[in-house]
Amino acid sequence: MSRRPGGSEGSATNPFSAVVTARDVYDATRETQSDVRHALTRLTVLEREHEEFRSRLDALERWRYALPLTGFSAALAGLGAVLSALLG
């Protein structure tokens, strides 16, 4: 029977008394490294998607700002055509 910290009698009933070995720490470290690698891979994918959506949004905004200018130019051209028809 192996002895655990915290006494031999109390350790059987105490769920918080345990022995942590170097192997336990190593396994936890490897698992954490795997989780970090997975998170970094996902972050890279999300950054690419964000850049793609940002470029689409920029293209839509360019059209949105161009439409009022186009409408104003068309109205001005129509007014010019009406004036030239009436005066000339």
N, C-alpha and C positions, 0 to 999 in steps of 0.2 A: 504494500500500500504506500503510495507516495504522499508525502506531507505537503500540505499547502500552507501558504501564509495565512495568519489569522488564527492559528491553533488547530489542533487535530479534531476536536469535537465540534467546534462551531462552524467549521468549514463545510460540513455536510449539509447544514441547514441554511447557510448564508449563500444566496445566489450571486453575490457580488465578489466573493473571494475566488480568485482564479490565478493560474500561472500563465503568463504570456511568454512564449518562447520566441527565439530569433526567427524561427520558421513562420510563426504567426505574423510577425511584423513584416517579414519578406513577402508573404502572400498578400497581405493587405496593401503593401507598397506596389506590388505588381498589378493588383486589381485597380488601384487608383491611377496608375500610369495608363492602363488600358482605357479607363473612363475618360481621362484627359485627352488621349489620342482621339477617341471617338468624338468628344466635344469639339476638338479643333477641326476635325474633318467636317463636322456638321456646320461649324461656324464658317468655314471656307465656302461651302455650298450656299449658305444663306447670304454671304457677302456677294457672291456672283448673282444670285437672284435679285438682291437689292439693287445692284448696279443695273441689271436688265430692266427692272421696273422703273428705276429712276430715269433711264434713257427714254423709255416709252412715255413717261409723264412729261419729260422735257419736250418731246416731239408734240404731244397734245397741247401743251401750253403755247408753243410757237404758233400752232394753228389758231388757238383761241385768241391770241393777241393780233394775229394777222387778219382775222375776219372783220373786225370793225373798220380797219383801214381800207380793206377791199370794198366794204359796203359804202363807206364815205366816198371813195373814188368813183364808184359806179353812180352814186347819186349826183356827184359833181359833173360827171360826164353826161348824164341824162339831162341835167339842167342846162349844160352847155349846148346840147343838141336841140333842146326846146328853144333856147334863146336864139340860136343861129337860124332855126326854122322861122321864127317869128320876125327876126330882124333882116333876114337875108333872103 
